[in-house]
Amino acid sequence: MTRTERRTEMLAHVAAWKASGQPRKSYCSAHGLGLHTMAYWCSKARREQMPGGFVPLEVGAGEGLELHYPNGVRLLLPTGTSMAQVAAYVRLY
């Protein structure tokens, strides 16, 4: 069995297990799967469903950059601020 086939098979098992409503241990026993193997593939499926941490950003000409920190502070940076400076401000929090 190729890696792709194995991946497809195991992700199908993850989906089938979730749809079944059975405890993971029962599903694995009924289908001859190792409990730790199933846990690995559940983790892998969960990671693949997570969206990336960044979104595309388009900055028009003449616009600055505005950073919003979790504590409510907003920082307005003028156009032309170097990426090194932006990175330093991002790391502040």
Contact map, one row per residue, 1 for C-alpha under 8 A:
111011000000000000000000000000000000000000000000000000000000000000000000000000000000000000000
111111000000000000000000000000000000000000000000000000000000000000000000000000000000000000000
111111100000000000000000000000000000000000000000000000000000000000000000000000000000000000000
011111110000000000000000000000000000000000000000000000000000000000000000000000000000000000000
111111111000000000000000000000000000000000000000000000000000000000000000000000000000000000000
111111111100000000000000000000000000000000000000000000000000000000000000000000000000000000000
001111111110000000000000000000000000000000000000000000000000000000000000000000000000000000000
000111111111000000000000000000000000000000000000000000000000000000000000000000000000000000000
000011111111100000000000000000000000000000000000000000000000000000000000000000000000000000000
000001111111110000000000000000000000010010000000000000000000000000000000000000000000000000000
000000111111111000000000000000000000000011001000000000000000000000000000000000000000000000000
000000011111111100000000000000000000000000000000000000000000000000000000000000000000000000000
000000001111111110000000000000000000000000000000000000000000000000000000000000000000000000000
000000000111111111000000000000000000010011001000000000000000000000000000000000000000000000000
000000000011111111100000000000000000000000000000000000000000000000000000000000000000000000000
000000000001111111110000000000000000000000000000000000000000000000000000000000000000000000000
000000000000111111111101001000000000000000000000000000000000000000000000000000000000000000000
000000000000011111111100000000000000000000000000000000000000000000000000000000000000000000000
000000000000001111111000000000000000000000000000000000000000000000000000000000000000000000000
000000000000000111111100000000000000000000000000000000000000000000000000000000000000000000000
000000000000000011111110000000000000000000000000000000000000000000000000000000000000000000000
000000000000000011011111011000000000000000000000000000000000000000000000000000000000000000000
000000000000000000001111111000000000000000000000000000000000000000000000000000000000000000000
000000000000000010000111111100000010000000000000000000000000000000000000000000000000000000000
000000000000000000000011111110000010000000000000000000000000000000000000000000000000000000000
000000000000000000000111111111000000000000000000000000000000000000000000000000000000000000000
000000000000000010000111111111100000000000000000000000000000000000000000000000000000000000000
000000000000000000000001111111111110010000000000000000000000000000000000000000000000000000000
000000000000000000000000111111111100000000000000000000000000000000000000000000000000000000000
000000000000000000000000011111111000000000000000000000000000000000000000000000000000000000000
000000000000000000000000001111111000000000000000000000000000000000000000000000000000000000000
000000000000000000000000000111111100000000000000000000000000000000000000000000000000000000000
000000000000000000000000000111111110110000000000000000000000000000000000000000000000000000000
000000000000000000000000000110011111110000000000000000000000000000000000000000000000000000000
000000000000000000000001100100001111111000000000000000000000000000000000000000000000000000000
000000000000000000000000000000000111111100000000000000000000000000000000000000000000000000000
000000000000000000000000000000001111111110000000000000000000000000000000000000000000000000000
000000000100010000000000000100001111111111000000000000000000000000000000000000000000000000000
000000000000000000000000000000000011111111100000000000000000000000000000000000000000000000000
000000000000000000000000000000000001111111110000000000000000000000000000000000000000000000000
000000000110010000000000000000000000111111111000000000000000000000000000000000000000000000000
000000000010010000000000000000000000011111111100000000000000000000000000000000000000000000000
000000000000000000000000000000000000001111111110000000000000000000000000000000000000000000000
000000000000000000000000000000000000000111111111000000000000000000000000000000000000000000000
000000000010010000000000000000000000000011111111100000000000000000000000000000000000000000000
000000000000000000000000000000000000000001111111110000000000000000000000000000000000000000000
000000000000000000000000000000000000000000111111110000000000000000000000000000000000000000000
000000000000000000000000000000000000000000011111111000000000000000000000000000000000000000000
000000000000000000000000000000000000000000001111111000000000000000000000000000000000000000000
000000000000000000000000000000000000000000000111111100000000000000000000000000000000000000000
000000000000000000000000000000000000000000000001111110000000000000000000000000000000000000000
000000000000000000000000000000000000000000000000011111100000000000000000000000000000000000000
000000000000000000000000000000000000000000000000001111100000000000000000000000000000000000000
000000000000000000000000000000000000000000000000000111110000000000000000000000000000000000000
000000000000000000000000000000000000000000000000000111111000000000000000000000000000000000000
000000000000000000000000000000000000000000000000000001111100000000000000000000000000000000000
000000000000000000000000000000000000000000000000000000111110000000000000000000000000000000000
000000000000000000000000000000000000000000000000000000011111000000000000000000000000000000000
000000000000000000000000000000000000000000000000000000001111101100000000000000000000000000000
000000000000000000000000000000000000000000000000000000000111111000000000000000000000000000000
000000000000000000000000000000000000000000000000000000000011111000000000000000000000000000000
000000000000000000000000000000000000000000000000000000000001111100000000000000100000000000000
000000000000000000000000000000000000000000000000000000000011111110000000000001100000000000000
000000000000000000000000000000000000000000000000000000000010011111000000000111110000000000000
000000000000000000000000000000000000000000000000000000000000001111100000000111100000000000000
000000000000000000000000000000000000000000000000000000000000000111110000011110000000000000000
000000000000000000000000000000000000000000000000000000000000000011111000011110000000000001000
000000000000000000000000000000000000000000000000000000000000000001111101111000000000000000000
000000000000000000000000000000000000000000000000000000000000000000111111110000000000000000001
000000000000000000000000000000000000000000000000000000000000000000011111100000000000000000000
000000000000000000000000000000000000000000000000000000000000000000001111100000000000000000000
000000000000000000000000000000000000000000000000000000000000000000011111110000000000000000000
000000000000000000000000000000000000000000000000000000000000000000011111111000000000000000000
000000000000000000000000000000000000000000000000000000000000000001111001111100000000000000000
000000000000000000000000000000000000000000000000000000000000000001110000111110000000000000000
000000000000000000000000000000000000000000000000000000000000000111100000011111000000000000000
000000000000000000000000000000000000000000000000000000000000000111100000001111101000000000000
000000000000000000000000000000000000000000000000000000000000001110000000000111111000000000000
000000000000000000000000000000000000000000000000000000000000011110000000000011111000000000000
000000000000000000000000000000000000000000000000000000000000000100000000000001111100000000000
000000000000000000000000000000000000000000000000000000000000000000000000000011111110110000000
000000000000000000000000000000000000000000000000000000000000000000000000000000011111110000000
000000000000000000000000000000000000000000000000000000000000000000000000000000001111111000000
000000000000000000000000000000000000000000000000000000000000000000000000000000000111111100000
000000000000000000000000000000000000000000000000000000000000000000000000000000001111111110000
000000000000000000000000000000000000000000000000000000000000000000000000000000001111111111000
000000000000000000000000000000000000000000000000000000000000000000000000000000000011111111100
000000000000000000000000000000000000000000000000000000000000000000000000000000000001111111110
000000000000000000000000000000000000000000000000000000000000000000000000000000000000111111111
000000000000000000000000000000000000000000000000000000000000000000100000000000000000011111111
000000000000000000000000000000000000000000000000000000000000000000000000000000000000001111111
000000000000000000000000000000000000000000000000000000000000000000000000000000000000000111111
000000000000000000000000000000000000000000000000000000000000000000001000000000000000000011111
